Amino acid sequence: MKVGVVGVTGRVGTILVELLSESGEHSIVGGISGDSRPQELERMVQNSDVLIDFSRTSI
């Protein structure tokens, strides 16, 4: 499964990337953080089977 991670540089996002990388069943196709450009999010959405969002609790 191709996974995109929103909030990739945060505490949980970093752990999530590590765990997904260790799994033989998933590949990380992209990750964005608060300073990413909108085009990066669009590209990640197009290339992912699923997005996991650990950006902010207020969103």
N, CA, C and O atoms as a GROMACS GRO file, in nm:
protein
  236
    1MET      N    1   0.085  -0.117   0.000
    1MET     CA    2   0.000   0.000   0.000
    1MET      C    3   0.089   0.124   0.000
    1MET      O    4   0.187   0.131   0.075
    2LYS      N    5   0.055   0.219  -0.083
    2LYS     CA    6   0.130   0.344  -0.093
    2LYS      C    7   0.071   0.445   0.006
    2LYS      O    8  -0.048   0.476   0.001
    3VAL      N    9   0.156   0.497   0.096
    3VAL     CA   10   0.111   0.582   0.206
    3VAL      C   11   0.175   0.720   0.194
    3VAL      O   12   0.294   0.733   0.169
    4GLY      N   13   0.092   0.823   0.214
    4GLY     CA   14   0.140   0.960   0.227
    4GLY      C   15   0.117   1.006   0.369
    4GLY      O   16   0.014   0.974   0.429
    5VAL      N   17   0.213   1.081   0.424
    5VAL     CA   18   0.205   1.124   0.564
    5VAL      C   19   0.204   1.276   0.571
    5VAL      O   20   0.296   1.343   0.525
    6VAL      N   21   0.099   1.330   0.630
    6VAL     CA   22   0.088   1.473   0.656
    6VAL      C   23   0.133   1.496   0.800
    6VAL      O   24   0.082   1.432   0.892
    7GLY      N   25   0.228   1.586   0.819
    7GLY     CA   26   0.287   1.606   0.951
    7GLY      C   27   0.408   1.516   0.971
    7GLY      O   28   0.435   1.469   1.082
    8VAL      N   29   0.479   1.493   0.864
    8VAL     CA   30   0.587   1.395   0.861
    8VAL      C   31   0.704   1.432   0.953
    8VAL      O   32   0.776   1.342   0.998
    9THR      N   33   0.724   1.558   0.983
    9THR     CA   34   0.838   1.598   1.066
    9THR      C   35   0.805   1.607   1.214
    9THR      O   36   0.893   1.634   1.296
   10GLY      N   37   0.681   1.585   1.248
   10GLY     CA   38   0.641   1.591   1.388
   10GLY      C   39   0.676   1.465   1.465
   10GLY      O   40   0.731   1.370   1.410
   11ARG      N   41   0.644   1.466   1.593
   11ARG     CA   42   0.678   1.354   1.681
   11ARG      C   43   0.614   1.225   1.633
   11ARG      O   44   0.684   1.125   1.615
   12VAL      N   45   0.484   1.224   1.612
   12VAL     CA   46   0.414   1.102   1.570
   12VAL      C   47   0.444   1.071   1.424
   12VAL      O   48   0.458   0.954   1.388
   13GLY      N   49   0.453   1.172   1.339
   13GLY     CA   50   0.484   1.149   1.198
   13GLY      C   51   0.618   1.080   1.179
   13GLY      O   52   0.631   0.993   1.094
   14THR      N   53   0.718   1.119   1.257
   14THR     CA   54   0.850   1.058   1.250
   14THR      C   55   0.844   0.911   1.290
   14THR      O   56   0.905   0.826   1.224
   15ILE      N   57   0.772   0.880   1.397
   15ILE     CA   58   0.757   0.742   1.442
   15ILE      C   59   0.681   0.661   1.337
   15ILE      O   60   0.717   0.547   1.307
   16LEU      N   61   0.577   0.720   1.282
   16LEU     CA   62   0.497   0.653   1.180
   16LEU      C   63   0.580   0.617   1.058
   16LEU      O   64   0.569   0.505   1.006
   17VAL      N   65   0.662   0.708   1.011
   17VAL     CA   66   0.748   0.682   0.896
   17VAL      C   67   0.844   0.567   0.927
   17VAL      O   68   0.867   0.480   0.843
   18GLU      N   69   0.899   0.567   1.046
   18GLU     CA   70   0.990   0.460   1.086
   18GLU      C   71   0.920   0.324   1.084
   18GLU      O   72   0.973   0.226   1.032
   19LEU      N   73   0.801   0.318   1.142
   19LEU     CA   74   0.727   0.192   1.147
   19LEU      C   75   0.684   0.145   1.008
   19LEU      O   76   0.694   0.026   0.976
   20LEU      N   77   0.638   0.238   0.926
   20LEU     CA   78   0.598   0.201   0.789
   20LEU      C   79   0.718   0.154   0.707
   20LEU      O   80   0.705   0.064   0.625
   21SER      N   81   0.833   0.215   0.730
   21SER     CA   82   0.954   0.175   0.658
   21SER      C   83   0.996   0.034   0.694
   21SER      O   84   1.048  -0.040   0.609
   22GLU      N   85   0.974  -0.005   0.818
   22GLU     CA   86   1.010  -0.139   0.864
   22GLU      C   87   0.913  -0.244   0.813
   22GLU      O   88   0.947  -0.362   0.803
   23SER      N   89   0.792  -0.202   0.782
   23SER     CA   90   0.691  -0.295   0.731
   23SER      C   91   0.724  -0.329   0.586
   23SER      O   92   0.756  -0.241   0.507
   24GLY      N   93   0.715  -0.453   0.552
   24GLY     CA   94   0.739  -0.492   0.414
   24GLY      C   95   0.617  -0.472   0.325
   24GLY      O   96   0.625  -0.493   0.204
   25GLU      N   97   0.506  -0.431   0.383
   25GLU     CA   98   0.381  -0.421   0.310
   25GLU      C   99   0.347  -0.280   0.264
   25GLU      O  100   0.254  -0.262   0.185
   26HIS      N  101   0.420  -0.180   0.310
   26HIS     CA  102   0.386  -0.040   0.281
   26HIS      C  103   0.505   0.032   0.222
   26HIS      O  104   0.620   0.002   0.254
   27SER      N  105   0.476   0.129   0.137
   27SER     CA  106   0.581   0.218   0.088
   27SER      C  107   0.535   0.362   0.109
   27SER      O  108   0.418   0.394   0.088
   28ILE      N  109   0.626   0.445   0.150
   28ILE     CA  110   0.594   0.586   0.174
   28ILE      C  111   0.620   0.662   0.045
   28ILE      O  112   0.733   0.667  -0.004
   29VAL      N  113   0.515   0.720  -0.010
   29VAL     CA  114   0.528   0.790  -0.138
   29VAL      C  115   0.551   0.939  -0.119
   29VAL      O  116   0.583   1.010  -0.215
   30GLY      N  117   0.534   0.988   0.003
   30GLY     CA  118   0.557   1.128   0.026
   30GLY      C  119   0.521   1.168   0.168
   30GLY      O  120   0.451   1.096   0.240
   31GLY      N  121   0.571   1.283   0.204
   31GLY     CA  122   0.540   1.339   0.335
   31GLY      C  123   0.548   1.490   0.327
   31GLY      O  124   0.634   1.544   0.258
   32ILE      N  125   0.459   1.557   0.396
   32ILE     CA  126   0.462   1.702   0.397
   32ILE      C  127   0.457   1.752   0.540
   32ILE      O  128   0.413   1.681   0.631
   33SER      N  129   0.503   1.875   0.557
   33SER     CA  130   0.499   1.941   0.687
   33SER      C  131   0.446   2.082   0.667
   33SER      O  132   0.403   2.118   0.557
   34GLY      N  133   0.447   2.159   0.770
   34GLY     CA  134   0.389   2.293   0.765
   34GLY      C  135   0.451   2.386   0.663
   34GLY      O  136   0.385   2.479   0.617
   35ASP      N  137   0.576   2.362   0.628
   35ASP     CA  138   0.642   2.451   0.532
   35ASP      C  139   0.639   2.397   0.389
   35ASP      O  140   0.708   2.451   0.302
   36SER      N  141   0.562   2.293   0.364
   36SER     CA  142   0.551   2.235   0.229
   36SER      C  143   0.461   2.321   0.141
   36SER      O  144   0.374   2.394   0.190
   37ARG      N  145   0.485   2.312   0.012
   37ARG     CA  146   0.405   2.387  -0.085
   37ARG      C  147   0.278   2.309  -0.120
   37ARG      O  148   0.277   2.186  -0.112
   38PRO      N  149   0.171   2.379  -0.159
   38PRO     CA  150   0.046   2.311  -0.196
   38PRO      C  151   0.064   2.208  -0.308
   38PRO      O  152  -0.006   2.106  -0.309
   39GLN      N  153   0.155   2.232  -0.400
   39GLN     CA  154   0.178   2.137  -0.509
   39GLN      C  155   0.228   2.003  -0.455
   39GLN      O  156   0.197   1.899  -0.512
   40GLU      N  157   0.305   2.007  -0.348
   40GLU     CA  158   0.356   1.883  -0.289
   40GLU      C  159   0.242   1.798  -0.233
   40GLU      O  160   0.242   1.676  -0.248
   41LEU      N  161   0.146   1.863  -0.170
   41LEU     CA  162   0.029   1.791  -0.118
   41LEU      C  163  -0.051   1.731  -0.233
   41LEU      O  164  -0.093   1.615  -0.225
   42GLU      N  165  -0.072   1.807  -0.338
   42GLU     CA  166  -0.148   1.758  -0.452
   42GLU      C  167  -0.080   1.635  -0.514
   42GLU      O  168  -0.148   1.537  -0.546
   43ARG      N  169   0.050   1.640  -0.530
   43ARG     CA  170   0.125   1.529  -0.588
   43ARG      C  171   0.116   1.405  -0.497
   43ARG      O  172   0.101   1.293  -0.546
   44MET      N  173   0.125   1.427  -0.366
   44MET     CA  174   0.118   1.316  -0.272
   44MET      C  175  -0.021   1.251  -0.275
   44MET      O  176  -0.032   1.129  -0.269
   45VAL      N  177  -0.126   1.332  -0.283
   45VAL     CA  178  -0.262   1.280  -0.289
   45VAL      C  179  -0.281   1.194  -0.414
   45VAL      O  180  -0.341   1.087  -0.408
   46GLN      N  181  -0.229   1.239  -0.524
   46GLN     CA  182  -0.244   1.166  -0.650
   46GLN      C  183  -0.169   1.033  -0.650
   46GLN      O  184  -0.211   0.939  -0.718
   47ASN      N  185  -0.060   1.024  -0.576
   47ASN     CA  186   0.025   0.905  -0.579
   47ASN      C  187   0.004   0.810  -0.462
   47ASN      O  188   0.072   0.707  -0.454
   48SER      N  189  -0.086   0.841  -0.370
   48SER     CA  190  -0.105   0.760  -0.250
   48SER      C  191  -0.234   0.681  -0.256
   48SER      O  192  -0.334   0.724  -0.314
   49ASP      N  193  -0.231   0.562  -0.193
   49ASP     CA  194  -0.354   0.486  -0.171
   49ASP      C  195  -0.426   0.538  -0.048
   49ASP      O  196  -0.549   0.534  -0.041
   50VAL      N  197  -0.350   0.587   0.048
   50VAL     CA  198  -0.406   0.637   0.173
   50VAL      C  199  -0.318   0.751   0.226
   50VAL      O  200  -0.197   0.750   0.208
   51LEU      N  201  -0.382   0.849   0.290
   51LEU     CA  202  -0.311   0.957   0.358
   51LEU      C  203  -0.335   0.946   0.507
   51LEU      O  204  -0.447   0.921   0.552
   52ILE      N  205  -0.229   0.963   0.584
   52ILE     CA  206  -0.241   0.965   0.730
   52ILE      C  207  -0.202   1.105   0.774
   52ILE      O  208  -0.094   1.154   0.741
   53ASP      N  209  -0.292   1.170   0.848
   53ASP     CA  210  -0.272   1.310   0.888
   53ASP      C  211  -0.243   1.319   1.037
   53ASP      O  212  -0.329   1.294   1.121
   54PHE      N  213  -0.119   1.356   1.069
   54PHE     CA  214  -0.080   1.386   1.207
   54PHE      C  215  -0.024   1.528   1.211
   54PHE      O  216   0.080   1.553   1.273
   55SER      N  217  -0.094   1.620   1.146
   55SER     CA  218  -0.043   1.756   1.138
   55SER      C  219  -0.074   1.836   1.265
   55SER      O  220   0.019   1.878   1.335
   56ARG      N  221  -0.199   1.857   1.294
   56ARG     CA  222  -0.239   1.935   1.411
   56ARG      C  223  -0.371   1.884   1.464
   56ARG      O  224  -0.454   1.834   1.387
   57THR      N  225  -0.390   1.894   1.592
   57THR     CA  226  -0.517   1.850   1.648
   57THR      C  227  -0.630   1.946   1.617
   57THR      O  228  -0.747   1.907   1.622
   58SER      N  229  -0.598   2.071   1.584
   58SER     CA  230  -0.700   2.171   1.558
   58SER      C  231  -0.759   2.163   1.418
   58SER      O  232  -0.856   2.232   1.388
   59ILE      N  233  -0.701   2.080   1.332
   59ILE     CA  234  -0.750   2.072   1.194
   59ILE      C  235  -0.857   1.965   1.183
   59ILE      O  236  -0.910   1.942   1.075
   0.00000   0.00000   0.00000
